[in-house]
Amino acid sequence: MLVSSLLIHQEAFDVLSIPLFNHALIDTRIWKVTPDANHKAKSAYCICVDLLHLSINAQVVVPYQNIWSLKIPSRVHSFLWRLSQQCLLTCQNLTTRGIPCDDSCVICESLTESHMHLFFACAKTKECWESIGLGTMIR
């Protein structure tokens, strides 16, 4: 058998022990976004526009009106307000404002450096949050 020739005994046994689904089902395409379940280019376009709008306008969880009532130093107020208003000098914001620069993250050098990526999604930033015990709060 091919599986037995490629894998060691226990692994081959485990693979061959996986139960297979024997019932034949009719395969149909369903587009759950439209009421009639039919795909339309317009509905796909609307989803893409909505997702793009959400990613561009993603806000930090703390509403900016509540930032000023927090009992924190004024420089932290200012930073949180700038973060919530997407006013930080990230590569993405600089590029959006017509300043040519490489928009990849300066920390991980892989994804676009946006405020959400830089503070919450970057793998190295997540490690930092974990190391100071705030990983679960940030998530």
C-alpha positions as CSV (number, residue, x, y, z in Angstrom):
1,M,0.0,0.0,0.0
2,L,1.2,3.5,-0.8
3,V,0.5,4.9,2.7
4,S,2.4,2.1,4.4
5,S,5.4,2.6,2.1
6,L,5.6,6.3,2.8
7,L,5.0,6.4,6.6
8,I,6.3,4.5,9.6
9,H,4.1,1.7,10.9
10,Q,2.2,3.7,13.7
11,E,1.6,6.8,11.5
12,A,0.4,4.6,8.6
13,F,-1.9,2.8,11.0
14,D,-3.3,6.1,12.3
15,V,-3.9,7.5,8.8
16,L,-5.6,4.3,7.6
17,S,-7.8,4.4,10.8
18,I,-9.4,7.7,9.9
19,P,-13.0,7.0,9.1
20,L,-14.1,8.0,5.6
21,F,-17.5,9.5,4.8
22,N,-19.2,7.1,2.4
23,H,-22.5,8.9,1.7
24,A,-22.7,10.7,-1.6
25,L,-24.0,14.2,-1.3
26,I,-25.0,16.6,-4.0
27,D,-22.5,19.4,-4.2
28,T,-24.1,22.8,-4.7
29,R,-22.8,26.3,-4.6
30,I,-24.5,28.5,-2.1
31,W,-23.9,32.3,-1.8
32,K,-25.3,33.1,1.6
33,V,-24.9,36.8,1.1
34,T,-27.9,37.2,-1.2
35,P,-31.5,36.3,-0.2
36,D,-31.9,33.9,-3.2
37,A,-28.4,32.2,-2.5
38,N,-27.2,33.1,-6.0
39,H,-23.8,34.7,-6.5
40,K,-23.8,38.2,-7.9
41,A,-20.8,40.3,-8.8
42,K,-22.5,43.2,-7.2
43,S,-22.9,41.4,-3.8
44,A,-19.3,40.3,-3.9
45,Y,-18.2,43.9,-4.7
46,C,-20.3,45.2,-1.8
47,I,-18.6,42.7,0.6
48,C,-15.2,43.8,-0.6
49,V,-16.0,47.4,-0.2
50,D,-17.4,46.8,3.3
51,L,-14.4,44.8,4.4
52,L,-12.0,47.4,3.0
53,H,-14.0,50.2,4.8
54,L,-13.8,48.2,8.1
55,S,-10.1,47.6,7.8
56,I,-9.4,51.3,7.0
57,N,-11.7,52.7,9.6
58,A,-10.9,50.2,12.4
59,Q,-10.9,52.0,15.7
60,V,-9.3,51.2,19.0
61,V,-11.7,49.7,21.5
62,V,-11.6,52.8,23.8
63,P,-13.9,55.4,22.3
64,Y,-12.0,58.7,22.0
65,Q,-14.6,60.6,24.0
66,N,-13.8,58.4,27.1
67,I,-10.1,58.8,26.8
68,W,-10.1,62.2,28.5
69,S,-12.0,60.9,31.5
70,L,-9.3,58.3,32.3
71,K,-7.1,58.9,35.3
72,I,-3.8,58.7,33.4
73,P,-1.0,61.1,32.6
74,S,-1.8,63.7,30.0
75,R,0.8,62.4,27.5
76,V,-1.0,59.0,27.6
77,H,-4.3,60.8,27.0
78,S,-2.6,62.4,23.9
79,F,-1.2,59.1,22.7
80,L,-4.5,57.2,23.1
81,W,-6.4,60.0,21.3
82,R,-3.9,60.0,18.4
83,L,-4.1,56.2,18.3
84,S,-7.9,56.2,18.2
85,Q,-7.9,58.9,15.5
86,Q,-5.3,57.1,13.4
87,C,-3.0,60.2,13.6
88,L,0.2,58.3,14.5
89,L,3.1,58.4,12.0
90,T,2.8,54.9,10.8
91,C,4.1,54.0,7.4
92,Q,0.6,53.4,6.2
93,N,-0.5,56.9,7.3
94,L,2.5,58.5,5.8
95,T,1.9,56.7,2.5
96,T,-1.8,57.7,2.6
97,R,-0.8,61.3,3.0
98,G,1.5,61.2,-0.1
99,I,4.8,60.7,1.7
100,P,6.7,58.0,-0.2
101,C,8.1,55.3,2.1
102,D,8.2,51.5,2.4
103,D,5.0,50.6,4.2
104,S,6.2,47.3,5.6
105,C,6.3,47.0,9.4
106,V,9.6,48.2,10.9
107,I,9.5,45.5,13.5
108,C,8.5,42.3,11.7
109,E,9.2,43.6,8.1
110,S,6.4,41.5,6.7
111,L,3.0,43.3,6.8
112,T,1.9,46.8,6.3
113,E,2.7,49.0,9.3
114,S,-0.7,50.3,10.4
115,H,-1.6,51.4,13.9
116,M,-3.6,48.2,14.4
117,H,-0.8,46.0,13.2
118,L,1.9,47.8,15.0
119,F,0.2,47.7,18.5
120,F,-2.0,44.6,18.3
121,A,-1.3,42.2,15.4
122,C,2.5,42.2,14.9
123,A,4.0,38.9,16.2
124,K,6.8,40.7,18.0
125,T,4.4,43.1,19.6
126,K,2.2,40.3,20.9
127,E,5.3,38.7,22.4
128,C,6.0,42.0,24.2
129,W,2.4,42.2,25.5
130,E,2.7,38.6,26.8
131,S,6.1,39.3,28.5
132,I,4.7,42.1,30.6
133,G,1.5,40.1,31.5
134,L,-0.9,42.1,29.3
135,G,-1.4,39.5,26.5
136,T,-4.9,38.4,27.5
137,M,-6.1,42.0,28.1
138,I,-4.8,43.2,24.7
139,R,-6.5,40.2,22.9
